[in-house]
Amino acid sequence: MTLDQFIDQLRSLKFDCTFNPYSETCKEFDLQNAPQLRCRQLLKIARQAQACELEALWIGRDLGYRGGRRTGLAFTDDLHLHAHADRWDIELSRPTRGEIVGERTATVLWNALSQIKQPVFLWNVFPLHPFQEDNSYSNRSHNAKERASGTELLVELIDLLQPKKLLPIGKDAARVANLISGEREVLAVRHPSYGGQREFLEQMARYNCTAHA
């Protein structure tokens, strides 16, 4: 599989009560060409990651409505889109219109990531935005069918990018990472939400020291 084929598979994913930012347009917030823009920008970053010696693949659970649903990039809200671009020395544009929206998890993660110089790629077990049936601007955890589909893509991504380590953030991501890691080291950390911010930042500080050792 090539990265272009990976993006094609990503675009083809469709489940009930999910939003696929790589093939769908949000009528309220998206630019007209938002899906195409998100695909191009994700592909641009993935090519940069493939071309380098990738330190780690950081893995979350799924896209949130204030973050990845809008940008098409895991753990990345409008506020940190340019920080993401700077890490890879590329240009990225907002696929959305209107006011800039922030996400708490993205803010905490990018605070930690700002201290880490090694190249890391951000992804999720389930790469779409799952929402509650009655509210498309809400978050829910992906279900078993969605997780199976996302895990298949995650395995393909690992094969394409060849990261040295997997760093799952939260228990859901850790369970999947441990199943598919093979010989790769898995460094699981606490998710920063629900009172876990302090522990997450402490674990990331230790990870940063290890990465520099």
Salt bridges, closest charged atoms under 4 A:
ASP4 OD2 - ARG47 NH2 3.08
ASP30 OD2 - ARG38 NH2 2.77
GLU53 OE2 - LYS164 NZ 3.05
GLU55 OE2 - LYS165 NZ 2.67
ASP62 OD1 - ARG61 NE 3.06
ASP62 OD2 - HIS142 ND1 2.90
ASP77 OD1 - HIS80 ND1 2.70
ASP78 OD2 - ARG70 NH2 2.73
ASP78 OD2 - ARG94 NH2 3.85
GLU146 OE2 - ARG140 NH2 2.78
ASP172 OD1 - ARG175 NH2 2.49
GLU199 OE1 - ARG190 NH1 3.05
GLU202 OE2 - ARG198 NE 3.30
